[in-house]
């Protein structure tokens, strides 16, 4: 009986079979395009058996730069992928009834292999799609390729391209994590952590989730990064600022004034968080927790004349020397 898996692990296999079956019918992945002329963005959804979303509009735009038009019938993956996923789901169902470690470990290995092959094939498709361009296209930028990112963000001319999992993709991620938990339980990995590790595990998980939901600032490269509003190179670490969107894209600024003007002029994309540089250290800090001092004698890149402090006491001391007042983020952002 030592070869048998627990009831909990059997339930994981059964749940995984259900999630994979649902994944056949919902979008697996999405590629979003944002540009000034499309403030609400364009999105292409990739199912196991078809393409969805704004495919025709995207095809029309891509025609001008020589990219291939996208049609589901041109991809063999859309013919065979639903059957492959369905077959794997069936194996998971069988594994739940066989309830042996051999089946569990084999299914875990098969699923990992499937994920690797699928992502490699997706990258190969993106590479061909972005590099095999029509030499007679209306718009040709020498040396330019238009390969979308495998995952994350990439700037393609005036379009920002986001490649992220959709509902089905997150279901597949959930299956992978569930399988990992089942394998860890059956292999006895958790018992090796001891009581202390088990006690700390929830806190560690909470920290991971918090980090995922609250992306931190991206370091500013002085004299290399350019301000997203005025396009000037960022030259002073003590005056920089950043805006991070809900999709994780980072916009950098050389002056707090530029950030505020960009925010007013561009309601899209939607901001998730703001960061400003501490006037004493140059470290980027949460804008909502900072304290601000505005005075004509404070010289900044675009005449914003505002210094930012992580320490409220430091800000008050600085303001006292200038005989002015300190301000909160709400006061500064809503001027």
C-alpha positions, 0 to 999 in steps of 0.5 A, a space after each residue: 500500500 506504500 505505492 498508493 497516494 492519499 485521498 487528497 492527492 487523488 482529489 488533486 488529480 480529479 480536479 486537475 482533469 476538470 480544470 484541463 477540460 474547462 481550459 479547452 473551451 476558454 482563452 488560454 492566452 492573450 496579446 494586448 496592444 496599446 497605442 495612443 490611437 487605440 486608448 482602450 487597446 486591442 486584444 487577441 485571444 488564443 484558444 486551443 482551437 481558434 483565435 478571438 478578439 480584435 484579430 481582423 483589426 490587428 491583421 489590418 494594421 500588421 499588413 502595413 508593416 509586412 506581417 503575416 495575417 493570422 487565420 486559425 486554419 493556418 495553424 495545425 496546433 488549433 486542430 490537434 491541441 484540443 485533443 492533446 489537452 483532452 487526452 491529458 485530462 483523461 490520463 489525469 482521470 485514470 490516474 485519480 482512479 489508479 491512485 499510484 505514485 507511479 501514475 502521479 509522478 508520470 503525470 507530473 512529468 508529462 504535464 511539465 514536458 507538455 508545458 515546455 513544448 507548448 511554450 517553445 512552440 509559441 515562441 517559435 510562432 512569435 519569432 516567425 510572425 515577427 521576423 518573416 516580413 513582406 519586403 514590399 510592405 508599405 512601412 519598412 523600418 530597417 533592422 526592425 522585427 516585431 516579435 511579440 514578447 513570450 510573456 510580459 511587455 515589449 515596445 513595438 514602434 508606437 505600440 506597447 505589446 503585452 503577452 499574458 495568460 488568459 483564463 485557460 492559461 491560469 487554469 493550466 498554472 493552477 494545475 501545475 501548482 496542484 500537481 507540485 503540491 501532490 508530488 511534494 506530499 507523496 514524496 514527503 518533502 513537506 515533512 522535511 521542513 519541520 514544524 518551524 517551516 510549516 509555521 512560517 509557510 503561510 507567512 511566506 505565501 502571503 509575502 509572495 502574493 503581496 510581492 506579486 500584487 504590488 510590483 516595486 519600482 524599476 531602477 532608473 538608469 541615469 542618462 539612458 532612460 528617458 522621461 515618458 512625458 518630455 522625452 529628456 534623458 533622466 539626469 538626477 536620481 533625486 528627482 526621478 519618478 515612476 508610474 506602474 500600470 495595472 499591467 505592469 508597464 513602467 513609465 519613468 519621469 525626470 521630474 515629479 511635474 512630468 509625472 503629474 502632467 502625464 497622468 492628467 493627459 493620459 487616463 489610459 493606461 490605468 496606473 496601479 502605483 506611483 513612486 518618487 525619488 527621495 531627495 536625500 538618497 535618490 531611492 524610489 519610494 511609494 508616492 502615497 507615503 512620501 512628504 513633499 516640499 515645493 519652493 521656487 528655490 528647488 531646481 528640478 529638470 522641468 521646473 516642478 520645483 518640488 522635493 520629495 522625502 521619505 522622512 516626514 521630519 526631514 521634509 519639515 526641517 527642509 521646509 522650515 529652512 525655506 519658510 514654506 509648508 510640507 504637502 501630502 501626495 493627495 495635495 500634490 496629485 490633485 493640484 
